[in-house]
Amino acid sequence: MSVIYQFLILLSQGLLPLGALFNPKLKQFHSGRKEVFKQLKKSLDPARKTIWVHAASLGEYEQGVPVLEALRRDYPNDQILLSFFSPSGFEIRKNTDLATVVCYLPIDSFKNARRFVQQVKPRLALFVKYEVWPNYMLALEEARIPTVLFSGIFRPSQIYFKWYAGFMRESLRRFSKIFVQDQNSIDLLASIGIADTALTGDTRFDRVHSLSLQPKPLPKTVAAIVAAFVDQTPCLVGGSIWPEDLAVLAPALAQYPNPLKIILAPHKVDSNHIALLLETLPRELREKTCLLSQAKTEQVAAAKILMVDQIGILNSLYPLAQLAYVGGGFKTGLHNTLEAAVYGIPLAIGPLYESFKEARELANLGGICVLKNRTDATDFLSKATETNYQKQVQELQQLYIAQQLGSTKKIMTSVAQLLSE
């Protein structure tokens, strides 16, 4: 299997320039990696110590923010290198002040991994949640660099627990420490001989709690448009929306009898995806939908739906909501519910949520409403206006989140020990 993996990596690296000619995202993926080693040579000071943090994309970056903030605070003299795998993470956060240098992670070939590690010379490497790259793990082990995976969560269906994936299990064993979200993950890792684990929870709880205390402001022009659109009317925010979500939710919204403004933040904001979403809306809603990119403050108040055709501002929209829907539960699997739940508002999701620990636990507690069809959506909108239901949901969500805080502190205690060894 290791030989197959190495072949596929080399094949993908060879085909990438060709794919970049036809796919804009692959073009970003390819072009962003071409100058990484020159960028590192220019931007990293070899006389200073470096800590490397890697996130797959934007969601993992948000999960890693509490640790990045703690690293900046506790090790102010160190350079922080932040790498991304996906353009959707890099392009949105390439100017973050939480890192000294932000770059793409070169493709996981033997040559790239060893060159990257030798050039960066990190004294510690931290990977967020799922990112396990066999060649990078080998290069870090060869260089005797302590390596940490944090906020990890493991399920029997993952490749590490398949009989044919011994080389992936070996990659996991190369971590100095694996910090996980639940006891089940510890048990699964123990079943394949990995004992350097600790139950520290999920840093996303620390992240959303911090955001709720000091929400990130919207850009001024966007804030003005949103304020004019909402205009003191109750507001539903739909985050990471797919057409499959709207197929269930939109008919209920069209029939909802009370004043309600609707802000929809699609998971994809390319023109084709926006067009699909608009086509999914009933005509009476489609005719009252305004795209954020085309909205004007003096006209937007007449709209019923504001379609947010840009990314990176969703967690600044949830504080404005009186109720929310988080998408993906009818399509790819659920997106981040904690960004909405932290505000203690009625919250609905689709049925594909069982793989998401926090959504599963909140649903079992009654802090999230699961929609399976249009009737469920109508019922949710109805009870979301009830004072008793609002109070019940708020108490359940806030208590649940409060009980999960503190992951970052636990991780940083172990980080300090690793750095002192």
C-alpha positions in Angstrom: 0.0 0.0 0.0 2.9 2.4 0.7 4.2 1.8 -2.8 0.8 2.6 -4.2 0.6 5.8 -2.1 4.0 7.0 -3.3 3.0 6.3 -6.9 -0.3 8.2 -6.6 1.5 11.2 -5.0 4.0 11.3 -7.9 1.2 10.9 -10.4 -1.0 13.6 -8.9 2.1 15.9 -8.8 2.7 15.3 -12.4 -0.9 15.8 -13.5 -1.5 18.8 -11.4 -0.2 21.4 -14.0 -2.5 19.9 -16.6 -5.5 20.0 -14.3 -4.7 23.6 -13.4 -5.3 24.6 -17.0 -9.0 23.6 -16.7 -10.0 24.1 -13.1 -9.6 27.4 -11.2 -9.3 25.8 -7.8 -6.6 23.4 -9.1 -4.9 26.4 -10.6 -4.7 28.1 -7.2 -3.6 24.8 -5.6 -0.8 24.4 -8.2 0.4 28.0 -8.6 0.4 28.6 -4.8 2.9 25.8 -4.3 5.4 26.7 -7.0 7.1 29.4 -4.9 6.8 27.9 -1.4 10.5 27.1 -0.9 11.6 30.6 -2.2 9.0 32.2 0.1 10.3 30.3 3.1 13.9 31.2 2.3 12.9 34.9 2.0 10.5 35.1 5.0 11.9 32.8 7.7 14.8 34.0 9.8 17.2 31.1 10.3 18.5 32.7 13.5 15.1 32.4 15.2 13.3 29.4 16.4 10.2 28.2 14.5 7.0 26.4 15.4 5.0 24.9 12.5 1.2 24.6 12.6 -0.6 22.9 9.7 -4.3 23.1 8.9 -6.1 21.5 6.0 -8.5 24.3 5.2 -10.5 27.2 6.7 -12.5 25.0 9.2 -9.3 23.4 10.6 -7.7 26.9 10.8 -10.6 28.1 13.0 -10.2 25.0 15.1 -6.5 25.8 15.5 -6.9 29.5 16.3 -6.9 29.1 20.1 -3.6 27.2 19.9 -2.1 29.7 17.5 -3.1 32.5 19.9 -1.6 30.6 22.8 1.6 30.0 20.9 1.9 33.7 20.1 1.4 34.6 23.7 3.6 32.0 25.3 6.4 32.0 22.8 6.6 35.6 21.5 10.2 35.2 20.2 9.4 32.2 18.0 8.4 32.4 14.4 5.0 30.8 13.7 4.8 29.1 10.3 1.2 28.3 9.3 0.6 26.0 6.3 -2.6 25.1 4.4 -3.4 22.3 2.1 -6.5 23.9 0.5 -6.9 27.2 -1.3 -10.1 27.9 0.5 -8.1 28.1 3.7 -5.0 29.8 2.4 -6.7 32.5 0.3 -8.9 33.6 3.2 -6.3 33.6 6.0 -3.0 34.2 4.2 -2.7 37.6 5.9 -3.6 36.5 9.5 -1.5 38.2 12.2 -1.4 34.9 14.1 1.5 33.6 12.0 4.8 35.0 10.9 4.6 33.2 7.6 1.6 31.6 5.8 2.1 29.2 3.0 0.8 26.2 1.1 2.0 22.8 2.1 3.9 21.2 -0.8 2.6 17.9 -2.1 3.5 15.0 0.2 6.4 13.5 -1.8 9.6 12.2 -0.2 11.6 15.0 -1.8 9.2 17.8 -0.8 8.7 16.6 2.7 12.4 16.3 3.5 13.2 19.6 1.8 10.4 21.4 3.7 11.4 20.1 7.1 15.1 20.7 6.5 14.4 24.2 5.4 12.0 25.2 8.1 13.7 23.3 10.9 10.8 23.6 13.3 11.3 22.8 16.9 7.7 21.6 17.1 5.1 20.7 14.5 1.4 20.7 15.2 -1.3 19.3 12.9 -5.0 20.0 13.3 -7.6 17.2 13.5 -7.2 15.0 10.5 -4.0 15.9 8.7 -1.7 13.0 8.5 0.8 13.0 5.7 3.0 9.9 5.6 6.1 11.5 4.0 6.0 14.5 6.2 5.6 12.3 9.3 8.7 10.3 8.3 10.7 13.5 7.6 9.8 14.9 11.0 10.7 11.7 12.7 14.0 11.5 10.9 14.8 15.1 12.0 13.8 14.2 15.6 11.2 17.0 15.8 8.4 16.5 18.3 5.1 16.3 16.4 1.5 16.7 17.8 -1.9 16.1 16.4 -4.6 18.0 18.3 -8.4 18.0 18.3 -8.2 14.6 16.6 -11.3 12.4 16.4 -11.2 8.8 15.1 -13.9 6.4 13.8 -13.6 2.7 12.9 -14.4 3.6 9.2 -11.2 5.6 8.8 -8.3 4.1 6.9 -6.1 3.7 9.9 -8.2 0.8 11.1 -8.3 -1.1 7.8 -6.2 -4.3 7.5 -4.5 -3.0 4.3 -3.4 0.4 5.7 -0.4 -0.5 7.8 1.7 2.4 6.4 -1.0 4.9 7.6 -1.0 3.3 11.1 2.8 3.7 11.1 2.3 7.4 10.2 0.1 7.8 13.2 2.6 6.1 15.5 5.2 8.8 14.5 3.3 11.5 16.4 4.9 12.3 19.7 1.4 13.0 21.1 -2.1 12.7 19.8 -4.7 14.9 21.6 -8.2 13.6 20.9 -11.8 14.7 21.5 -13.3 11.6 23.0 -12.6 8.4 24.8 -13.7 6.3 21.8 -10.8 7.8 19.9 -8.3 6.8 22.6 -9.7 3.2 22.6 -9.5 3.0 18.8 -5.9 4.2 18.8 -5.0 1.8 21.6 -6.5 -1.1 19.5 -3.7 -0.5 16.9 -1.0 0.0 19.4 -0.9 3.7 19.8 -0.7 4.8 23.5 0.8 8.3 23.3 -2.7 9.9 23.5 -4.6 12.3 25.8 -8.2 13.2 26.1 -8.2 17.0 25.8 -11.4 17.8 24.0 -12.0 20.0 21.0 -10.4 23.4 20.6 -13.4 24.6 18.6 -15.3 25.1 21.8 -12.7 27.5 23.0 -12.8 29.2 19.7 -16.5 29.8 19.5 -16.7 30.9 23.1 -14.0 33.5 22.5 -15.8 34.7 19.4 -19.1 35.0 21.3 -17.5 37.2 23.9 -15.9 39.4 21.2 -17.5 38.8 17.8 -15.5 39.7 14.7 -17.0 42.8 13.1 -18.2 42.6 9.6 -16.4 44.8 7.0 -17.9 48.3 7.1 -19.6 48.1 3.8 -21.0 44.7 4.5 -22.2 45.7 8.0 -24.1 48.7 6.6 -25.8 46.5 4.0 -26.7 43.8 6.6 -28.0 46.4 9.0 -30.2 48.0 6.3 -31.5 44.5 5.3 -32.4 43.3 8.8 -33.7 46.6 10.1 -34.7 45.2 13.5 -36.7 42.3 12.0 -36.1 38.8 13.4 -33.4 37.1 11.3 -32.6 33.5 10.3 -29.0 32.8 9.3 -28.4 29.8 7.2 -24.7 28.8 7.2 -22.9 26.6 4.6 -26.0 26.1 2.6 -26.4 23.6 -0.2 -29.3 23.3 -2.7 -30.4 20.1 -0.9 -30.8 22.1 2.3 -32.9 24.7 0.6 -35.1 22.1 -1.0 -36.4 21.2 2.5 -36.1 24.6 4.2 -37.3 27.1 1.5 -40.9 25.9 1.2 -41.4 26.3 4.9 -39.8 29.8 4.8 -42.1 30.8 1.9 -45.1 29.8 4.0 -43.9 31.3 7.3 -46.5 33.9 8.3 -44.4 36.2 10.6 -41.9 38.9 9.7 -38.5 37.2 9.1 -35.4 38.2 7.2 -33.2 35.4 5.9 -29.4 35.5 5.4 -28.1 32.6 3.4 -24.3 31.9 3.3 -23.7 29.2 0.7 -20.9 26.6 1.2 -19.7 27.4 -2.3 -20.0 31.0 -3.7 -19.1 30.4 -7.4 -21.7 31.6 -9.9 -22.9 28.1 -10.8 -23.6 27.2 -7.2 -25.4 30.5 -6.5 -27.5 29.9 -9.6 -28.5 26.4 -8.3 -29.5 27.9 -5.0 -31.6 30.5 -6.6 -33.3 27.9 -8.8 -34.1 25.9 -5.7 -36.0 28.8 -4.0 -39.7 29.1 -4.6 -40.4 32.0 -7.1 -41.9 34.3 -4.4 -38.6 34.1 -2.4 -36.4 34.1 -5.5 -37.9 37.4 -6.6 -37.1 38.9 -3.2 -33.5 37.7 -3.0 -30.6 40.1 -3.2 -26.9 39.1 -3.7 -24.6 40.7 -1.2 -22.2 41.6 -4.0 -24.9 43.6 -5.8 -26.8 45.0 -2.7 -27.1 48.7 -2.0 -28.1 50.0 1.4 -31.0 52.1 0.1 -32.6 49.2 -1.7 -31.8 46.1 0.3 -34.5 46.6 3.0 -37.2 45.5 0.5 -35.5 42.1 0.1 -36.6 38.9 1.9 -33.3 37.0 1.4 -29.8 38.2 1.4 -27.5 35.8 -0.4 -23.9 36.1 0.9 -21.8 35.4 -2.2 -18.5 35.7 -0.4 -16.7 33.5 2.1 -15.0 34.2 5.4 -17.7 36.2 7.3 -20.2 33.5 8.5 -19.1 33.6 12.1 -19.7 37.3 12.1 -23.3 36.8 10.9 -24.5 34.3 13.5 -24.5 36.9 16.3 -27.2 38.8 14.4 -29.5 35.7 14.2 -32.5 34.9 16.3 -32.6 31.4 14.8 -30.2 29.5 12.5 -29.9 26.6 10.2 -26.5 24.9 9.5 -26.2 23.2 6.2 -24.6 20.0 4.8 -26.9 17.6 6.6 -28.7 16.7 3.4 -25.6 16.6 1.2 -22.0 16.1 2.2 -22.3 15.8 6.0 -22.9 18.6 8.5 -20.8 21.8 8.8 -19.9 23.6 12.0 -22.9 23.8 14.3 -20.9 25.3 17.3 -20.5 28.7 15.6 -24.3 29.1 15.8 -25.0 27.1 19.0 -22.7 29.3 21.1 -25.3 32.1 20.8 -28.0 30.0 22.4 -30.6 30.3 19.6 -33.0 27.8 18.1 -30.9 25.8 15.6 -31.8 23.2 13.0 -29.8 20.8 10.9 -30.3 18.0 8.4 -30.3 14.3 9.1 -26.6 13.4 8.2 -25.1 14.4 11.5 -24.2 11.1 13.3 -20.5 11.4 12.5 -20.3 14.8 14.2 -19.9 14.4 18.0 -21.1 17.8 19.1 -24.1 17.8 16.8 -25.0 14.3 18.0 -24.7 15.2 21.6 -26.6 18.5 21.3 -29.4 16.7 19.3 -29.7 14.1 22.0 -30.0 16.8 24.6 -32.6 18.7 22.7 -30.4 21.6 21.9 -30.6 21.1 18.1 -33.6 20.3 16.0 -33.1 17.7 13.3 -35.1 18.2 10.1 -35.8 15.3 7.8 -38.5 16.8 5.6 -40.5 20.0 4.9 -43.0 19.3 7.6 -40.1 19.2 10.2 -38.9 22.6 8.8 -42.4 24.1 9.2 -42.6 22.8 12.8 -39.1 24.1 13.6 -40.0 27.6 12.4 -43.2 27.5 14.5 -41.7 26.5 17.8 -38.6 28.7 17.3 -40.9 31.7 18.1 -42.0 30.1 21.4 -40.4 31.8 24.5 -40.2 28.5 26.5 -38.5 26.7 23.6 -36.1 29.6 23.1 -35.2 29.6 26.8 -34.8 25.8 26.9 -32.5 25.7 23.9 -30.4 28.6 25.2 -29.8 26.8 28.6 -29.0 23.5 26.9 -26.6 24.9 24.4 -24.8 27.2 26.8 -24.4 24.6 29.5 -23.1 22.0 27.0 -20.5 24.4 25.6 -19.4 25.6 29.0 -18.7 21.9 30.0 -16.4 21.5 26.9 -14.1 24.5 27.4 -10.4 24.2 28.4 -9.0 22.1 25.6 -6.4 24.7 24.6 -5.0 25.0 28.1 -4.5 21.2 28.3 -2.8 21.0 25.0 -0.5 24.0 25.8 0.6 22.3 29.0 1.8 19.3 27.1 3.4 21.5 24.4 5.4 23.3 27.1 6.7 19.9 28.3 7.6 18.8 24.7 9.5 22.1 24.1 11.4 21.8 27.4 12.7 18.2 26.7 
